[in-house]
Amino acid sequence: MDLRKFLRILSGKELKSRLINKYYSNYFNFVSAKDYIEANKENSKIYTLQNNLKVFILNDMKIGGKPALIFKNHKQILKESFFYKNHFKTFCPNTRHALNFKKEIEVDKLTCFARDWNKNYWHFTFEALPIIFAFEKQGYQGKYLVFENKHTKELLKLLNIPDEKILYFQNDTLYKVKECHVTELLESYRRYPEIIKNMRDEILSNIGDSLQDKIYPKNIFIKRIGQRKVKNINKINEILEQNNFETIIPEELSVEEQIKYFYNAKIVISPHGANSTNSIYMQEYSNLIETFGRNYVNPCCLGILGDLKVKYFIMPEYTNFNKEALGKLDLEPFTDYEISPMLLKFYIKQINSETY
């Protein structure tokens, strides 16, 4: 029986997912760059960027898929196609995306930043842009393969990356790369905090005097659109007004203008997500209050903000639970949530009194 017909008669997403993963795990094979070099007896060059980040130079590779896979064939797909070590284990590629393409582009020298989450503003800023910055400081002369979107273009421009070095990724295109520069798999972006800080400083330097080209509010509240929004905004509006907060929607501003708002702020209240990315541009001893839903508390910025001497407050959803309610909890991580007006008021009072 055809696999697709068989799956139609099954019920349950989990069972289908397991069968699909089993089918493709027998068809595709992921290997590390190191194992690939040994298996193919390639005389590959290896060099390092800042923080001893390894880069492998592999000859005559292909890049394509969704997300972009770096491969020789379906049995030699690089684990380094992903940013983190554990991502390739759960990825189940689709043959149409992985191996069949409408067109081909040949490139002499290329490094890929169109990986699993690199389309997202936070992930591109923390996981791709610092490495691109490090490549530039190393004198890399090849091209960068990136997703085409507004924030990616603006961030690359703020780092003065020449247009001719940028290649925008397309799902239906196979990129044949003569010399493919592949960065090693990492555990976390915390592997290179100095690169992030240096990148941040260079962006601020490139913006220059216009960082303070007008009077920006000292207190800002970030209004998130889409998922993971603060639901009880009406209940906290009074607190925001009493403390002279201005509400901004980052999606309505250019990246440069977002950076200026964060740079000039004393207090930023931001829901967790892409909007809190710009906290890396805040000044020393400024304050970030990051809010979270109860189902997903992941203070990604904690480490780097400590390095930048930005004071950081975690504010998870405040809910009273009883045994009956716990059995009915929705554990979906992307749900909207409520925050405690009393706790928010307490945090703001602490910051303004400078007693913490």
C-alpha positions in Angstrom: 0.0 0.0 0.0 1.2 3.5 -0.8 2.5 5.3 2.3 0.2 8.3 1.9 -2.9 6.1 1.4 -2.0 4.2 4.5 -1.6 7.3 6.6 -5.1 8.5 5.5 -6.7 5.6 7.3 -4.8 6.2 10.6 -6.1 8.4 13.3 -4.0 10.5 15.7 -1.3 13.0 14.8 1.3 11.4 17.0 1.1 8.0 15.3 1.2 9.6 11.9 4.3 11.6 12.9 6.1 8.5 14.2 5.4 6.5 11.0 6.5 9.4 8.8 9.7 9.9 10.8 10.4 6.1 10.6 9.9 6.1 6.9 12.2 9.1 6.2 14.9 8.1 8.8 15.5 5.0 6.6 15.7 7.2 3.5 17.8 10.1 4.7 21.0 10.0 6.7 22.5 12.9 8.6 26.3 13.0 9.2 28.6 15.5 10.9 31.0 17.6 8.8 33.9 15.8 10.5 32.4 12.3 9.6 31.7 13.5 6.0 35.3 14.6 5.6 36.6 11.2 6.8 34.1 9.1 4.8 34.9 11.0 1.5 38.7 11.3 2.3 38.4 15.0 1.5 41.4 17.3 2.1 39.1 19.8 3.7 40.4 23.0 5.3 39.3 24.1 8.8 39.7 27.5 10.2 38.3 29.4 13.2 36.4 32.6 13.8 36.4 34.6 17.0 35.7 32.5 20.1 37.3 29.5 18.4 34.2 28.8 16.3 35.2 26.1 13.7 34.4 26.5 10.0 34.7 23.6 7.6 35.4 24.3 3.9 33.7 21.5 1.9 33.9 21.2 -1.9 31.1 20.7 -4.4 28.1 20.7 -2.0 24.5 21.3 -2.5 22.1 23.5 -0.5 18.3 23.4 -0.7 15.1 22.4 1.0 12.9 23.8 3.7 14.8 24.7 5.9 17.9 24.7 3.8 19.8 21.5 4.0 23.5 21.2 3.2 24.1 17.9 1.4 26.1 15.8 -1.1 23.2 13.3 -1.6 20.2 12.0 0.5 22.6 9.8 2.5 25.0 12.5 3.3 23.1 15.5 4.7 25.1 17.6 7.2 23.9 17.9 10.7 25.4 21.4 10.5 22.4 22.3 8.4 20.9 23.1 11.8 22.1 25.6 14.3 21.7 23.4 17.4 22.8 19.8 17.9 19.4 18.4 18.8 17.4 19.9 15.9 18.4 17.4 13.2 17.2 14.5 15.4 13.5 15.7 15.2 13.6 17.0 11.7 11.7 15.0 9.1 12.4 16.3 5.6 10.0 16.1 2.7 11.4 14.6 -0.5 9.9 17.3 -2.7 11.7 20.0 -0.7 14.9 18.0 0.0 15.8 16.6 -3.3 13.6 18.0 -6.1 14.0 21.6 -7.4 12.7 23.7 -10.2 16.0 25.6 -10.8 19.6 25.6 -10.0 22.1 28.3 -9.1 25.9 27.8 -9.1 27.9 29.7 -6.5 31.7 29.8 -6.0 31.8 30.5 -2.3 28.8 30.4 0.1 27.9 30.0 3.7 24.3 29.2 4.7 22.2 31.2 7.2 18.8 30.0 5.9 18.6 27.4 8.6 15.7 26.1 10.7 14.7 29.2 12.7 16.8 31.9 11.0 13.7 33.5 9.4 12.6 34.7 12.9 13.9 38.1 14.1 15.2 36.8 17.5 16.9 33.7 16.0 18.5 35.7 13.1 19.8 38.4 15.5 21.3 35.9 18.0 22.2 32.9 15.9 23.0 34.2 12.4 23.9 37.9 12.4 26.8 37.5 15.0 28.4 34.8 12.9 28.0 36.9 9.7 29.7 39.7 11.7 32.5 37.3 12.7 32.9 36.2 9.1 33.2 39.8 8.0 35.9 40.5 10.6 37.8 37.5 9.3 37.8 38.9 5.8 35.5 36.3 4.3 34.9 37.1 0.6 32.0 34.7 -0.3 28.3 35.2 -0.2 25.7 34.7 2.6 22.5 32.7 1.9 19.7 34.2 4.0 15.9 34.4 4.1 14.5 37.4 2.3 12.5 39.6 4.7 12.4 43.1 5.9 14.2 42.8 9.2 17.0 40.7 7.7 17.7 43.3 5.0 17.7 46.1 7.6 20.0 44.3 10.0 22.5 43.4 7.3 22.4 47.1 6.1 23.1 48.3 9.7 26.2 46.2 9.7 27.2 47.5 6.2 27.2 44.1 4.6 27.5 44.8 0.8 24.4 43.8 -1.3 26.6 41.8 -3.7 27.5 39.4 -0.8 23.9 38.6 0.0 21.9 35.8 -1.7 18.3 35.4 -0.8 17.1 31.8 -0.3 14.3 30.3 -2.4 12.6 27.0 -1.5 12.4 25.8 -5.1 16.1 26.4 -5.9 19.1 24.1 -5.6 22.3 25.9 -4.8 25.4 24.2 -6.2 28.3 25.5 -4.1 31.9 25.0 -5.2 33.3 26.0 -1.9 30.9 25.7 1.0 31.9 27.2 4.4 30.0 25.3 7.1 30.0 26.5 10.8 30.2 23.8 13.5 27.1 22.7 15.5 26.6 24.6 18.7 24.9 24.0 22.0 23.8 27.6 22.5 24.4 31.2 21.3 26.0 31.7 24.7 29.1 30.1 23.1 30.0 33.6 21.7 28.8 36.4 23.9 31.8 38.6 22.9 30.8 38.4 19.3 27.2 39.4 20.1 28.4 42.4 22.2 30.9 43.5 19.5 28.2 43.2 16.8 25.8 45.2 19.0 28.4 47.9 19.6 29.1 48.2 15.8 25.4 48.6 15.0 25.1 51.3 17.5 28.2 53.0 16.2 26.9 52.8 12.6 23.7 54.5 13.7 25.8 57.1 15.4 24.5 60.5 16.5 21.0 59.8 15.2 20.5 57.4 18.2 19.3 60.4 20.0 17.9 62.4 17.0 14.7 63.2 19.0 13.3 62.9 22.5 12.4 59.2 23.1 10.2 58.1 26.0 12.1 56.8 29.1 9.5 54.1 29.7 8.0 51.9 27.0 5.6 49.0 26.8 5.9 46.7 23.9 2.6 45.6 22.4 2.9 42.2 20.8 0.8 41.2 17.9 0.0 37.6 17.0 0.5 34.8 19.6 1.6 35.1 23.2 0.0 38.5 23.8 -0.8 40.0 27.2 -4.6 39.4 27.5 -5.5 41.7 30.4 -4.0 44.8 28.8 -7.0 46.9 29.9 -6.2 46.1 33.6 -2.6 47.3 33.3 -3.1 50.4 31.1 -3.8 52.5 34.2 -0.5 51.5 35.7 1.3 52.3 32.5 -0.3 55.7 32.2 0.5 56.5 35.9 4.1 55.8 35.2 4.4 57.6 31.9 4.8 54.5 29.7 4.4 54.9 25.9 3.1 51.9 24.0 4.9 50.9 20.8 4.3 48.2 18.2 7.7 47.2 16.8 6.3 45.9 13.6 5.1 49.4 12.7 8.7 50.7 13.0 11.9 50.2 11.1 14.6 48.1 12.9 16.7 51.2 13.3 13.8 53.0 15.0 13.1 50.1 17.3 16.8 50.1 18.3 16.6 53.8 19.1 13.5 53.3 21.4 15.2 50.5 23.3 18.6 52.4 23.5 17.0 55.5 25.1 14.6 53.7 27.5 15.1 53.4 31.2 12.4 50.7 31.6 11.1 48.4 28.9 8.2 46.0 29.5 8.1 43.4 26.8 6.2 40.1 26.2 8.6 37.2 25.5 9.3 36.7 21.8 10.9 38.5 18.9 10.1 41.9 20.5 12.5 41.4 23.4 15.4 40.9 20.9 16.1 44.6 20.9 17.0 44.5 24.6 20.6 43.9 23.6 20.7 47.6 22.5 19.7 48.9 25.9 22.2 50.9 27.9 23.9 49.8 31.2 21.7 49.8 34.3 18.5 50.2 32.3 15.7 47.7 33.1 13.9 45.0 31.1 10.7 43.4 32.5 10.0 40.4 30.3 6.6 38.7 30.7 5.8 35.1 30.0 2.8 32.8 29.8 2.8 30.0 32.4 3.3 27.3 29.7 6.6 28.7 28.3 9.2 30.5 30.5 12.4 30.7 28.6 14.6 33.8 29.5 16.7 33.6 26.4 18.3 37.1 26.9 19.3 36.5 30.5 23.0 35.7 29.9 23.8 38.4 27.4 21.9 41.1 29.3 24.0 40.2 32.4 27.1 40.8 30.3 25.7 44.1 29.1 24.8 45.1 32.7 21.1 45.5 31.9 18.9 44.8 34.9 16.5 42.0 34.1 13.1 41.0 35.7 11.3 37.8 34.8 7.5 38.2 35.1 5.7 34.9 34.5 1.9 34.7 34.3 0.5 34.9 37.8 -2.2 32.2 38.4 -3.6 30.4 41.4 -3.8 26.6 40.8 -5.8 24.0 42.6 -5.8 20.2 41.9 -8.9 20.3 39.7 -7.7 23.2 37.6 -4.3 21.5 37.0 -6.0 18.6 35.3 -7.6 21.0 32.8 -4.6 23.1 31.9 -3.9 23.9 28.3 -0.1 23.4 27.9 0.1 25.0 24.4 3.2 27.3 24.6 1.8 29.9 22.2 -1.3 30.9 24.1 -2.1 34.5 25.3 -1.8 35.1 29.0 -2.5 37.5 31.8 0.0 39.2 34.1 -0.5 40.4 37.6 -1.1 44.2 37.8 0.0 44.1 41.5 3.3 42.5 40.6 3.9 44.9 37.7 3.3 47.8 40.0 5.7 46.3 42.5 8.5 45.9 39.9 8.1 49.5 38.6 8.1 50.9 42.2 11.3 48.9 42.9 13.0 50.2 39.8 12.0 53.8 40.4 13.1 53.8 44.1 16.4 52.1 43.1 16.3 50.0 46.3 16.8 46.7 44.6 
